[in-house]
Amino acid sequence: MKSGSLYKVGDNDQRPWGTWHVLDIGDHHVVKRIVVNPGERLSLQYHNHRSERWTAVSGHGIAEIDGTEHALQLGHTVDIPLKATHRVSCTGNKPLVFIEIQYGELLDESDIIRLSDDYNRA
């Protein structure tokens, strides 16, 4: 385990909206591959200890960051500043796949503050 991260390379989880898988860990960063199933979306959330960059690698979706919508498709990148409210949804008929790079002092699933959620996890 690297400093600041409670993840390990290979960690993964099945969520109601899709899956995530940890690809790489370094000092103060974690890289995940995230798959959002068609018609699904993540909770509206923010983080106290990390910022993120998302780069779409397949599919289509919408990233909502502090109330502004950004189209996501192959090659599109969005930055999520520390404490910005955000969520992503898959708007196509195939899964949206993106690479998430987390930056910060504490990188852990416990740093997800859900404001609203389609799956009653808020």
Buried (B, 14 or more C-beta within 10 A) or exposed (E): EBEBBBBEEEBEEEBBBBBBBBBEBEEBBBBBBBBBBBEBBBBBBBBEBBBBBBBBBEBBBBBBBEEEEBEBBEEBBBBBEEEBBBBBBBBBEEBBBBBBBBBBEBBBEEBBBBEEBBEEEE
